[in-house]
Amino acid sequence: MRIVEQAKAEAAGLLPQAQQDAQAKREEADALFEETRAVAARAAADFETNLAKRREQSERDLAARQDKAQKRLTEIEGRAEQLRLEAERLRTDAERRAEEMVTEAQEKAGRILSNEALSGLRRTVAAIIADSRFTPVGGLVEQRATIMRELTELHTALTGWEQTAQAPRPTKG
């Protein structure tokens, strides 16, 4: 029995050492677990920080792109307004030039018609005067009345033509 007692004594001597070793291993495992948990917590915090930084950067980038797009839109709208005003000015100038050309053409036509009418009247008067050398005085009075009537008609025609040429024209709106 001595062997059994000796084995028990040895086992009893080993048990505190084994318990002490087991306790040391548990403490070491707990420390490793806590260290791992702390590293994971730092990694998660770093991840959240980086994610927040990226989000903020993305928001700044988006705001910058939106500002740039808004500025470009404002520039385009300004240029479009300039082009609209330029087109309006060109249209107004073209209408004014067209009206001037029409007025000039009407005045020229009036002068041409007046010159032709006066020329025709002169020929008529010259013809009447040439014929009147051989007509009695009564015929001269009648010819004078005819000439006066033609002059009145010509004056009326020229006055009407002049008023038509000077009348304001409706503008296109």
Number of C-alpha atoms within 10 A of each C-alpha: 6 7 8 9 10 11 12 12 12 11 13 12 11 12 12 11 12 13 11 12 12 12 12 12 12 12 12 12 12 12 12 12 12 12 12 12 12 12 12 12 12 12 12 12 12 12 12 12 12 12 12 12 12 12 12 12 12 12 12 12 12 12 12 12 12 12 12 12 12 12 12 12 12 12 12 12 12 12 12 12 12 12 12 12 12 12 12 12 12 12 12 12 12 12 14 13 12 12 14 12 12 13 16 13 13 17 16 12 14 17 14 12 14 17 12 12 15 14 12 12 16 12 12 14 17 12 11 17 15 11 13 15 10 10 13 9 11 9 13 17 12 11 18 15 12 14 16 12 12 15 14 12 12 16 13 12 14 17 12 11 18 15 11 13 18 11 10 8 10 6 8 5 3
